[in-house]
Amino acid sequence: MTKIIESVEERLAMFETLLSQNVCVYVIVMCGFMGVVGRMIMGGCFRRLIKETETMGRTRKRALREIRKRYEDISLLDVEVRDTAAFVDKYIDRLKIGLISVNAWNAFIKNLGVIAAGTGIFAAVYQYHVVGDGGETVKLLMSALAADMALLLAYNQWNPSLYMKTLRDSVMNYLGNNLSNRFCREDRRQMAAAAKVPEEVEGDAATVRAACSSEIPVDKKRTESGPRTDTGRAARARSEGADYDKLLDKMMQKILADG
């Protein structure tokens, strides 16, 4: 029992030493400072991402390039993205600032405010009830209040929820209005080209038929000296077959050349 009392007394003495050196005040101030700087960094990163969405087709931001590439891959597979908002939310929620996700970064800054407030309240209660110093109690409470006010102002100035909503809307606008329209234009051009090929083939066939009908020689022997002989008929058939084969070869070469 004596050892327990001595241990408690040592800890109280250590805490009293910390209070006398204003360590708790330094902790509160550092929490407030780190929280404000963290909000500034987060706001700057989001502003750059939102600006890059205006030129998302050639952006160098890894997160935006991943969203664009994934959407392009799905569209090339002829799979329609029915809910663009859900598609974008999946990637926005996984954004990172450096190696830390945005959600973890935001939670850490909120916890700094809790730490500052908790340290100030606990130190003020101890200072008032144990030490009995009312001036130090007020100083600790005011320090905690000032740190939390600074964090609240920083949150209002660089609101992460507002930044994420703006970024989400900008990405959805690019995917739904710019990129999807580009794919629609490409599909229409491909359909027009596919419809144009049969017309060209039909026109080439008509040209061949007309050429064949115009180049078949007239049998003068039939008009001048009566009916043709069997030998003349066979020779004419061979000649017509050879001419038709040549014209057919020309037609196929033209089709292959036109693609």
C-alpha positions as CSV (number, residue, x, y, z in Angstrom):
1,M,0.0,0.0,0.0
2,T,2.9,2.3,0.8
3,K,4.5,1.6,-2.5
4,I,1.2,2.5,-4.3
5,I,0.9,5.8,-2.5
6,E,4.5,6.6,-3.2
7,S,4.0,5.8,-6.9
8,V,0.9,8.1,-7.1
9,E,2.7,10.8,-5.3
10,E,5.6,10.6,-7.8
11,R,3.2,10.8,-10.8
12,L,1.5,13.8,-9.2
13,A,4.8,15.5,-8.6
14,M,5.8,14.8,-12.3
15,F,2.5,16.2,-13.6
16,E,2.9,19.2,-11.3
17,T,6.4,19.8,-12.8
18,L,4.9,19.6,-16.3
19,L,2.3,22.2,-15.3
20,S,4.9,24.4,-13.8
21,Q,6.9,24.4,-17.0
22,N,3.8,25.1,-19.1
23,V,4.2,21.8,-21.0
24,C,0.4,21.4,-21.3
25,V,0.1,24.8,-22.9
26,Y,2.8,23.8,-25.4
27,V,0.9,20.6,-26.2
28,I,-2.3,22.6,-26.8
29,V,-0.6,25.2,-29.0
30,M,1.2,22.5,-31.0
31,C,-2.1,20.6,-31.6
32,G,-3.8,23.8,-32.8
33,F,-0.8,24.7,-35.1
34,M,-0.6,21.2,-36.6
35,G,-4.3,21.2,-37.2
36,V,-4.3,24.5,-39.0
37,V,-1.3,23.5,-41.2
38,G,-3.0,20.2,-42.0
39,R,-6.1,22.0,-43.1
40,M,-4.1,24.3,-45.3
41,I,-2.3,21.3,-47.0
42,M,-5.5,19.5,-47.6
43,G,-7.2,22.6,-49.1
44,G,-4.2,23.2,-51.4
45,C,-4.2,19.6,-52.7
46,F,-8.0,19.7,-53.4
47,R,-7.7,23.1,-55.2
48,R,-5.0,21.7,-57.5
49,L,-7.1,18.6,-58.2
50,I,-10.2,20.7,-59.0
51,K,-8.2,22.9,-61.3
52,E,-6.8,19.8,-63.1
53,T,-10.3,18.5,-63.9
54,E,-10.6,21.4,-66.5
55,T,-7.9,19.7,-68.5
56,M,-8.5,16.1,-67.4
57,G,-7.7,14.7,-70.8
58,R,-4.1,15.5,-70.4
59,T,-3.7,15.8,-66.6
60,R,-0.7,14.4,-64.8
61,K,-2.5,13.9,-61.5
62,R,-2.4,10.2,-60.8
63,A,-5.8,10.0,-59.2
64,L,-7.5,11.8,-62.1
65,R,-5.7,9.7,-64.7
66,E,-6.8,6.5,-63.0
67,I,-10.5,7.6,-63.1
68,R,-10.3,8.6,-66.7
69,K,-8.4,5.5,-67.8
70,R,-10.9,3.2,-66.0
71,Y,-13.8,4.9,-67.6
72,E,-12.2,4.7,-71.0
73,D,-11.5,1.0,-70.6
74,I,-15.1,0.3,-69.6
75,S,-16.5,2.3,-72.5
76,L,-14.2,0.4,-75.0
77,L,-15.7,-2.8,-73.8
78,D,-19.2,-1.5,-74.8
79,V,-20.3,-1.5,-71.1
80,E,-22.5,1.4,-70.2
81,V,-21.8,3.2,-66.9
82,R,-25.3,3.7,-65.6
83,D,-24.5,5.5,-62.3
84,T,-21.7,7.9,-63.0
85,A,-22.0,9.3,-59.4
86,A,-21.3,6.0,-57.8
87,F,-18.5,5.3,-60.2
88,V,-16.8,8.6,-59.3
89,D,-17.5,8.3,-55.5
90,K,-15.6,5.0,-55.4
91,Y,-12.4,6.8,-56.5
92,I,-12.9,10.1,-54.7
93,D,-13.2,8.3,-51.4
94,R,-9.8,6.6,-52.0
95,L,-7.9,9.8,-52.6
96,K,-4.6,10.2,-50.8
97,I,-2.5,13.1,-49.7
98,G,1.0,11.7,-50.0
99,L,0.8,8.3,-48.5
100,I,-2.1,9.0,-46.3
101,S,-5.7,8.8,-47.4
102,V,-7.9,11.9,-47.2
103,N,-10.2,10.3,-44.7
104,A,-7.4,9.4,-42.4
105,W,-5.9,12.8,-42.7
106,N,-9.2,14.5,-41.9
107,A,-9.7,12.2,-38.9
108,F,-6.2,13.0,-37.6
109,I,-6.9,16.7,-37.7
110,K,-10.2,16.3,-35.8
111,N,-8.4,14.2,-33.2
112,L,-5.9,17.0,-32.7
113,G,-8.8,19.3,-31.6
114,V,-10.0,16.6,-29.2
115,I,-6.5,16.2,-27.7
116,A,-6.1,20.0,-27.3
117,A,-9.5,20.3,-25.6
118,G,-8.9,17.3,-23.4
119,T,-5.5,18.4,-22.3
120,G,-6.7,21.9,-21.4
121,I,-9.6,20.7,-19.4
122,F,-7.7,18.0,-17.5
123,A,-4.8,20.3,-16.7
124,A,-7.2,23.1,-15.6
125,V,-9.1,20.7,-13.3
126,Y,-5.9,19.5,-11.8
127,Q,-4.5,23.0,-11.4
128,Y,-7.6,24.2,-9.7
129,H,-8.4,21.3,-7.3
130,V,-4.9,20.1,-6.4
131,V,-2.6,23.2,-6.8
132,G,-5.3,25.8,-6.2
133,D,-4.0,28.2,-8.7
134,G,-6.9,30.0,-10.3
135,G,-4.8,32.0,-12.7
136,E,-3.2,28.9,-14.2
137,T,-6.5,27.3,-14.5
138,V,-7.9,30.2,-16.6
139,K,-4.8,30.2,-18.7
140,L,-5.1,26.5,-19.6
141,L,-8.8,26.8,-20.4
142,M,-8.2,29.8,-22.6
143,S,-5.4,28.0,-24.4
144,A,-7.6,25.0,-25.1
145,L,-10.4,27.3,-26.3
146,A,-8.1,29.3,-28.5
147,A,-6.7,26.1,-30.1
148,D,-10.1,24.7,-30.8
149,M,-11.3,28.0,-32.2
150,A,-8.4,28.1,-34.6
151,L,-9.1,24.5,-35.7
152,L,-12.8,25.4,-36.2
153,L,-11.9,28.5,-38.3
154,A,-9.4,26.4,-40.4
155,Y,-12.2,23.8,-41.0
156,N,-14.6,26.5,-42.2
157,Q,-11.9,28.1,-44.4
158,W,-10.7,24.8,-46.0
159,N,-13.8,22.7,-45.6
160,P,-12.9,19.2,-46.9
161,S,-16.5,18.2,-47.5
162,L,-17.0,21.1,-49.8
163,Y,-13.8,20.4,-51.7
164,M,-14.7,16.8,-52.2
165,K,-18.2,17.7,-53.4
166,T,-16.7,20.2,-55.9
167,L,-14.1,17.7,-57.1
168,R,-16.8,15.0,-57.5
169,D,-19.0,17.3,-59.5
170,S,-16.1,18.4,-61.8
171,V,-15.1,14.8,-62.5
172,M,-18.7,13.8,-63.2
173,N,-19.1,16.7,-65.6
174,Y,-16.0,15.7,-67.6
175,L,-17.0,12.1,-67.8
176,G,-20.7,12.6,-68.5
177,N,-20.4,15.6,-70.9
178,N,-17.0,15.6,-72.5
179,L,-15.6,12.0,-72.6
180,S,-18.9,10.3,-73.2
181,N,-19.8,12.7,-76.1
182,R,-16.4,11.9,-77.6
183,F,-17.1,8.2,-77.5
184,C,-20.6,8.8,-79.1
185,R,-19.0,10.8,-82.0
186,E,-16.5,8.0,-82.6
187,D,-19.2,5.4,-82.6
188,R,-21.2,7.4,-85.1
189,R,-18.2,7.7,-87.4
190,Q,-17.5,4.0,-87.2
191,M,-21.1,3.2,-88.0
192,A,-21.1,5.6,-91.0
193,A,-17.9,4.0,-92.3
194,A,-19.3,0.5,-91.9
195,A,-22.5,1.6,-93.8
196,K,-20.4,3.1,-96.6
197,V,-18.4,0.0,-97.4
198,P,-21.4,-2.1,-98.7
199,E,-22.5,0.8,-100.9
200,E,-19.1,0.9,-102.5
201,V,-19.1,-2.8,-103.0
202,E,-22.5,-2.7,-104.6
203,G,-21.4,0.2,-106.9
204,D,-18.3,-1.7,-107.9
205,A,-20.4,-4.8,-108.7
206,A,-22.7,-2.6,-110.9
207,T,-19.7,-1.2,-112.7
208,V,-18.4,-4.7,-113.4
209,R,-21.8,-5.8,-114.7
210,A,-22.1,-2.8,-117.0
211,A,-18.5,-3.3,-118.2
212,C,-19.2,-7.0,-118.9
213,S,-22.3,-6.2,-120.9
214,S,-20.6,-3.5,-123.0
215,E,-17.4,-5.5,-123.7
216,I,-19.0,-8.7,-124.9
217,P,-18.4,-8.8,-128.7
218,V,-21.3,-9.2,-131.1
219,D,-21.2,-12.3,-133.2
220,K,-21.0,-10.9,-136.8
221,K,-21.2,-14.4,-138.2
222,R,-24.7,-14.7,-136.7
223,T,-26.0,-11.5,-138.2
224,E,-24.4,-11.9,-141.6
225,S,-24.4,-15.6,-142.4
226,G,-27.1,-17.1,-140.3
227,P,-26.8,-19.2,-137.1
228,R,-23.4,-19.6,-135.4
229,T,-21.5,-22.9,-135.4
230,D,-20.7,-24.8,-132.3
231,T,-17.1,-24.0,-132.6
232,G,-17.8,-20.2,-132.6
233,R,-20.1,-20.6,-129.6
234,A,-17.4,-22.3,-127.6
235,A,-14.7,-19.8,-128.5
236,R,-17.1,-16.9,-127.5
237,A,-17.8,-18.6,-124.2
238,R,-14.1,-18.9,-123.4
239,S,-13.5,-15.3,-124.4
240,E,-16.3,-14.0,-122.2
241,G,-15.2,-16.1,-119.3
242,A,-11.6,-14.8,-119.6
243,D,-12.9,-11.2,-119.8
244,Y,-15.2,-11.6,-116.8
245,D,-12.4,-13.1,-114.7
246,K,-10.1,-10.2,-115.5
247,L,-12.8,-7.7,-114.5
248,L,-13.6,-9.6,-111.4
249,D,-9.9,-9.6,-110.4
250,K,-9.8,-5.8,-111.0
251,M,-12.9,-5.4,-108.8
252,M,-11.4,-7.4,-105.9
253,Q,-8.1,-5.5,-106.2
254,K,-10.0,-2.2,-105.9
255,I,-12.0,-3.4,-102.9
256,L,-8.8,-4.5,-101.1
257,A,-7.1,-1.2,-101.9
258,D,-10.0,0.8,-100.5
259,G,-9.9,-1.2,-97.3
